[in-house]
Amino acid sequence: MSTIKSQERKKFGISYDFGYFTEDNVLESAQNSLFKGEYSAAREAFEYILEKYPHDFEALKGLILCDNEWKSIHPILHMSKVSIKEYTPSLAHALNSCLPEHRLYFLKIVDLLRIKNEYRKVKDELKKLEAQKSYEDKIRQSLLDTRKSNDRNLSDVVRGLRSQSSGAGISYFDISAVVYILCIIAGTVFIGSWFLIVSLLIPLLAAVIYIVRKEIRNELIDSEIEPHNKKIISLEEEYDRKILEAESIKEDYIRMAKGLISLDVEYTNIK
């Protein structure tokens, strides 16, 4: 069994009752530090082991745990708890220094980090799609409000005009209507019946013009709304596809993470 000289023991807080202590003592001290959340002390112990035994699996893995501030590998099941990157020095060092039979373990971590990056990219794309849809919704709603305002009936317009009253409490529209009727009567009396016909045709023509103008305006607004409707439908379809893609990636990640944990248990039992 490997031993380390007693003058080096104080570094890890190991008892002075023995002339020598084993590598397992240092590893136990490192793992105890991990369990207590003392990651600096744990890192120091793991690095010390690797100076003596550069291929040690537990020490190589321990540095990765320290980088994530994990007490074990189990939190890797949750992507939100993974802080290391594919290019993290401890992971690169583990891949370069581990024994061939342990390389699969660290490669699985690399694969998980790659999948996590894919998931993050899809989530970023979902946020962009949400922002684009929100922008299109605002434009469409503005056009719909314009159409609603334009789609008022002639009676609504009349009521709006009648709501504007003079100082005497009589609406300007009513005053104008009375004056108009008096003019028609006077014109008919003094000019003839054809004046009555022309006078009645004027408001009818105005109503026709209003209705035609409203329909033309509505068609123009509808033509502006249609591209936004299509864009929103397209964005919703793309969003649904990305949701399914994100769920699939997450399922793959969890499946691979469980495989890594099973491998961790296997390696621990072998040791």
Secondary structure, DSSP 8 states (H G I E B T S, - for coil): --EEEGGGGGGGT--SSSSEEEHHHHHHHHHHHHHHT-HHHHHHHHHHHHHH-TT-HHHHHHHHHHHHT-SSSGGGGSGGG----TT-HHHHHHHHHS-GGGHHHHHHHHHHHHHHHHHHHHHHHHHHHHHHHHHHHHHHHHHHHHHHHHT--HHHHHHHHHTSB-TTS-BHHHHHHHHHHHHHHHHHHHT-HHHHHHHHHHHHHHHHHHHHHHHHHHHHHHHHHHHHHHHHHHHHHHHHHHHHHHHHHHHHHHHHHHHHHHHHHHHHHH-
